[in-house]
Amino acid sequence: MKGLENNQQIKTALINSLLLSAVLLNGCATTKDTEITAETIEVPSEELLSEEIDNDPYEGFNRAMYDFNEVVDSYVGEPVSSAYRWVMPNIVQTGISNFFNNTKGINVVLNDVLQGKFQQSLEDSGRFLMNSTVGIGGIFDVATQVGLEQNDEDFGQTLATWGVPTGPYLVLPFVGPGSFRAIPGVAVDTLANPITYLGYPIQILAILNARANADGALKFIDEAALDPYVFTRESYLQWRDYLSTDGNPTLTDDISEEDLFADEEYTVEPIDIDDDISESTDTVLDESKPKD
Amino acid sequence: MLALIKIKNLMALISLFLLISTVQAEPLSAKQVVINFQNDLIEVMKQGKKLGYQGRVEALTTPVLNSHDLTKISRIVIGKQWKAFSDDEKQQMIKVFTELSIASYAHNFKEHSGESFRYESEEQTARGGVIVHTYLVLPKDKDVQFDYMLKKKGERWQIINIIANGVSDLALKRSEYTSILKREGFDVLIAKISEKITLYSQQ
């Protein structure tokens, strides 16, 4: 009898701690999962490059929040996510990932319509219906296999197409990178996702899935970044710009003219890149010698 | 007599030189520079495991140096601070940045599992550059859009930026580097880049 009670207590404790981790993890998952959270940038890339234009006036606050999220993630997010990936067979992980991805379909269709992309809204509706039925509730991504690629639309992008400016960059505790415009963006995306209305076991799974999916990107940041905070901010802002312009950001303005030509007066060749040419020149000249 | 021979030789040399320079005067188009580089990259990936990290660095050095304007890239990622750099600092920056560029290719393109590049189109920019649009085709994932921005250096087209799915490598590095320079200074920047190179070589 006592043993049973103990068991019950352990179970409760486990559930509580899992819940707590889930709440903490939620933040970390969205922190890193730049593709999912809403918000876009309207500033042309040229301005992004320019040092005078400050897209991060609250850098001090943001860095503190970033560090905080990092600590939480390293103590909770990363270990829980590793455990999840270790326990779940790959095929099950893919199924779970497909399922949650499919639930975003409704929001995609909604934002297609809000952005006036009616043809695309029909395709995305077809995709959602096909995966929900033939794909057994979205577990199998049948639509991609028949050539119906997933479109990435959310309310942050819709706001961008409506001309709402990005506003300053903002890192929130447990929520991660965003901007002032991200707040209404995330709110609408959350309301338009059926997962919001389901019980906590499903939501915990959604969080675990999001963090596990972000794992590759997080490792890449760790590996490639000299300053992970700046790296995250810039890639987030640029990626959102890419999404809200449907893959056609203004590349031509990527570098300011001053930057391209200011170095003309100074050219140092670190390594002789014309090795091949001078070698071939030498060879031909050598051949001319016997003629002497 | 001797002088005459010398002049003859000189004439021969000059005509040879002219001949060579007309042959060389057909520089590759921007598109061809990108395609050649991508082919080299895929080749190295195919032999990646056999070559090992050091082998990949050696195999990629010439292709990277021939196709990228690393002097210009170094200058752009440093931004306004460049003018305040001493000549030594400039050279040091170009040197470590060149090493980093080759090292990151050798690290990130280490093996081949069916990836390929597909050329899409090219466009002229208003400022005399060319953007070559390509895709990295992944067998099990969505294609990644790779846009190369090229500028002419003398007669040769050279890559100065790579934009992967809208994320500009140049803009990213510039934000990072200028931020580190401002907060921690030149020595820390060089140390951090060198640390990255070591890390790449160990994995």
HADDOCK unambig.tbl for C-alpha pairs under 7 A between the chains (distance, minus, plus):
assign (segid A and resid 49 and name CA) (segid B and resid 171 and name CA) 5.85 0.50 0.50
assign (segid A and resid 226 and name CA) (segid B and resid 176 and name CA) 6.73 0.50 0.50
assign (segid A and resid 226 and name CA) (segid B and resid 192 and name CA) 6.42 0.50 0.50
assign (segid A and resid 227 and name CA) (segid B and resid 176 and name CA) 5.81 0.50 0.50
assign (segid A and resid 230 and name CA) (segid B and resid 175 and name CA) 6.65 0.50 0.50
assign (segid A and resid 230 and name CA) (segid B and resid 176 and name CA) 5.65 0.50 0.50
assign (segid A and resid 231 and name CA) (segid B and resid 172 and name CA) 6.34 0.50 0.50
assign (segid A and resid 231 and name CA) (segid B and resid 176 and name CA) 6.42 0.50 0.50
assign (segid A and resid 234 and name CA) (segid B and resid 172 and name CA) 5.88 0.50 0.50
assign (segid A and resid 235 and name CA) (segid B and resid 167 and name CA) 6.01 0.50 0.50
assign (segid A and resid 235 and name CA) (segid B and resid 172 and name CA) 6.86 0.50 0.50
assign (segid A and resid 238 and name CA) (segid B and resid 166 and name CA) 6.33 0.50 0.50
assign (segid A and resid 238 and name CA) (segid B and resid 167 and name CA) 5.43 0.50 0.50
assign (segid A and resid 239 and name CA) (segid B and resid 166 and name CA) 5.97 0.50 0.50
assign (segid A and resid 239 and name CA) (segid B and resid 167 and name CA) 5.98 0.50 0.50
assign (segid A and resid 242 and name CA) (segid B and resid 166 and name CA) 5.04 0.50 0.50
assign (segid A and resid 247 and name CA) (segid B and resid 166 and name CA) 6.75 0.50 0.50
assign (segid A and resid 249 and name CA) (segid B and resid 166 and name CA) 6.67 0.50 0.50
assign (segid A and resid 252 and name CA) (segid B and resid 125 and name CA) 5.61 0.50 0.50
assign (segid A and resid 259 and name CA) (segid B and resid 76 and name CA) 6.01 0.50 0.50
assign (segid A and resid 263 and name CA) (segid B and resid 72 and name CA) 6.87 0.50 0.50
assign (segid A and resid 263 and name CA) (segid B and resid 75 and name CA) 6.98 0.50 0.50
assign (segid A and resid 267 and name CA) (segid B and resid 71 and name CA) 7.00 0.50 0.50
assign (segid A and resid 268 and name CA) (segid B and resid 71 and name CA) 6.78 0.50 0.50
assign (segid A and resid 270 and name CA) (segid B and resid 91 and name CA) 6.97 0.50 0.50
assign (segid A and resid 270 and name CA) (segid B and resid 94 and name CA) 6.61 0.50 0.50
assign (segid A and resid 270 and name CA) (segid B and resid 95 and name CA) 6.16 0.50 0.50
assign (segid A and resid 273 and name CA) (segid B and resid 65 and name CA) 6.10 0.50 0.50
assign (segid A and resid 273 and name CA) (segid B and resid 66 and name CA) 6.15 0.50 0.50
